[in-house]
């Protein structure tokens, strides 16, 4: 059991092994003759954002501008990502189901994709904090810019609004995850390196986990 702790867990490259927008690009650009260049651009933008070298809003806007996708593409992404959950998260599925009330998924990704994937792990929709798509018929034309996660320091703002009094722990691979801790909104930050190491973030962190098993050991010692 988590006891008196609340866990905030990033989604891309933490709960899952990959970046959602990279997989979305694979799907929607399947027949695009310029797919290789566009995918590299999306990946490069992601790296800059995760290292804190460009702000999240700019990165998301740039990546969405490169992509053109529909509700059907979202279903394909969900199916693919469901097979790409981090190995140690799968091993600890029962832990998530038992402690779901004390676990939040917080991500710059999208609720429409994340919610059905984490549901199998007991995480309810209202415990998923993320962006939301804007639709025009079946086509996605953007995202809801009123959501906290779209704004600068969005994770910090969203967690603050929850007004949680227990010890709060942020777990993730990116700079925006570290930022939640450096701004004092959580008590601890665990740099998660099972899938990728963001060297800048790793160097800023004092707690490191190569798997969710490591996370559980760290929590026991806090």
Residue, then its C-alpha position, 0 to 999 in steps of 0.5 A: x500500500x502507498x500509505x499516506x502518499x499520493x503518486x503523480x505519474x507521467x504517461x509518455x516514456x514513463x507509464x508507456x515505453x514511447x511518446x504518443x505523438x511519435x506513434x501517432x505520426x507512424x500511423x497517420x503518415x503511413x503513406x506520406x512520402x515525406x514521413x521520415x522528415x516529419x517524424x524526425x521533426x516531431x521527435x526533435x521537438x519532443x526532445x527539446x521540450x522534455x529537456x526544458x529547452x522550449x516551452x510545452x505549448x510551443x512544442x505541442x502546437x508545432x507537433x500538432x501542426x505537422x500531424x493531421x488525424x481523425x477519431x479513427x487514428x486515435x483508436x489505432x493509437x490506443x490499440x498500439x499503446x496498450x501493447x507498449x506499457x512499460x514492463x515494470x508497470x505491467x509487473x506491478x499492475x495489481x499495485x495500481x489496481x489496489x492503490x488507484x485512489x492515491x494515483x494520478x496520471x498527469x501528462x501533456x498528452x491527451x485524455x482521449x488516448x490515456x484514459x482507456x489505456x490506464x483504466x485497466x490499471x484501475x485509474x478512473x477518468x477523473x484521476x487522469x489530468x491531461x489535454x483534450x482534443x477539439x473535434x470538427x466532425x471526426x477530424x481533430x483540429x486542435x486541443x482545448x487551450x483552457x486546460x491547465x496542461x496546455x498552459x505554462x507550468x500546467x502540471x504545477x497548476x493542476x496539482x495545486x488545484x487538487x489541494x492534496x495534503x498527503x506527501x506528494x511524489x512526482x514520477x516522470x522522465x521529463x523536465x516538466x515533471x522535475x519542474x513540479x518538484x523544483x517549484x515546491x508543488x510536490x515533496x519528492x521527484x523520482x526521475x524515471x529512466x526505464x525507457x529513456x534517460x533525459x540527461x539534463x533531468x537526471x542530473x537535476x534529480x536526487x532520486x532515480x528509478x530504472x523501473x517501477x520496482x525501484x519506485x516502490x523501494x524508494x517510496x518505502x524509504x521516504 
